[in-house]
Amino acid sequence: MSDTLPDAPRAGDLAHARACFAAWRARAEIQGVPLRAPPPEPTTCCGRGCNGCVWEGFYAAAQFWCEDAAQALQR
């Protein structure tokens, strides 16, 4: 595994968010550090571009999860 990890998840880029989760989980496995599960992908989006869309919450949670993973692996 590379020493570099992907940048934090970017809103609207699900593939990148998934790559971030995979990279952090792989690093945690190598170091033997348990991580909580990443946030689940939304299944209830109506596709109308609502203010406060479930995807906005997902990307915010994804960024927090990655920050939390980074902190856990620095211990």
C-alpha positions in Angstrom: 0.0 0.0 0.0 1.2 3.5 -0.8 2.1 5.8 2.1 -0.2 8.5 0.7 -3.9 8.5 1.3 -6.5 10.1 -0.8 -7.7 13.6 0.0 -10.9 13.9 2.0 -14.1 12.9 0.3 -15.4 15.5 -2.1 -19.1 16.3 -2.2 -20.6 14.8 -5.3 -17.8 12.3 -5.9 -19.0 8.9 -4.6 -16.2 7.0 -6.2 -13.6 9.1 -4.4 -15.5 8.7 -1.1 -15.4 5.0 -1.6 -11.7 5.1 -2.4 -11.1 7.1 0.8 -12.9 4.5 2.9 -11.0 1.7 1.3 -7.6 3.4 1.8 -8.2 4.2 5.4 -9.6 0.7 6.2 -6.6 -0.9 4.5 -4.2 1.2 6.5 -6.1 0.4 9.7 -5.9 -3.3 8.9 -2.2 -3.2 8.3 -1.7 -1.4 11.7 -4.2 -3.6 13.5 -6.4 -0.7 14.4 -10.2 -1.3 14.5 -12.3 1.4 12.9 -16.0 1.8 13.0 -17.9 1.3 9.8 -18.0 4.2 7.4 -21.3 6.0 6.9 -23.8 4.2 4.7 -24.7 5.6 1.3 -28.1 7.2 1.2 -31.0 5.2 -0.3 -33.7 7.8 0.0 -32.6 10.6 -2.3 -35.5 11.9 -4.4 -33.2 13.5 -7.0 -34.8 16.9 -6.9 -31.7 18.7 -5.5 -33.3 19.5 -2.2 -31.6 21.9 0.2 -30.2 19.6 2.9 -30.2 16.6 0.6 -29.3 13.3 2.2 -26.2 13.2 0.1 -24.9 16.5 1.7 -25.2 14.7 5.1 -23.4 11.7 3.7 -20.5 13.7 2.4 -20.2 15.6 5.7 -20.3 12.2 7.6 -17.7 10.8 5.2 -15.3 13.6 5.8 -15.7 13.3 9.5 -15.2 9.5 9.3 -11.9 10.0 7.4 -10.7 12.6 9.9 -11.7 10.2 12.8 -9.8 7.3 11.0 -6.7 9.5 10.6 -6.8 10.4 14.3 -7.2 6.7 15.4 -4.2 5.7 13.3 -2.0 8.4 14.8 -2.3 7.0 18.3 
